[in-house]
């Protein structure tokens, strides 16, 4: 299977939510929800809110965070497949995130360099 690169440069195929959703693994989805409730102060997190078919998929199933992601919303509004293909790549919206996630930065930098 080819990699599904999210708008922000994360690899959806590597995400525990995506993996559990594709495997229909409800115990794993509940563990993700439990983690979100504890570590991310999301008291309303459920297994259902952890379902995700990937950031760029046409499916409506996006984990709670991805469904509300400002980076995703921006990329969708600009009609780009990911931020590496955006003419404004390196903008303030993506830079803060990429400072925290160097592997996503490397992915997007590689895509952007290929333009």
Long-range contacts (C-beta under 8 A, 24 or more apart in sequence): 4-54, 4-55, 4-56, 4-57, 5-56, 5-81, 5-82, 5-107, 5-111, 6-54, 6-55, 6-56, 6-66, 6-72, 6-82, 6-104, 7-55, 7-56, 7-69, 7-71, 7-72, 7-74, 7-75, 7-76, 7-80, 7-81, 7-82, 7-83, 8-55, 8-69, 8-71, 8-72, 8-82, 8-83, 8-94, 8-97, 8-98, 8-101, 8-104, 8-108, 9-82, 9-83, 9-84, 9-98, 9-101, 9-103, 9-104, 9-105, 9-106, 9-107, 9-108, 9-111, 10-55, 10-101, 10-103, 10-104, 10-107, 11-107, 12-52, 12-54, 12-55, 12-56, 12-57, 13-54, 15-52, 17-50, 17-51, 17-52, 17-63, 18-52, 18-53, 18-54, 20-50, 21-50, 21-51, 21-52, 21-53, 21-61, 22-53, 36-64, 56-81, 56-82, 71-97, 82-108, 82-111, 83-108, 84-108, 84-109, 84-110, 84-111, 84-112, 85-111, 85-112, 85-115
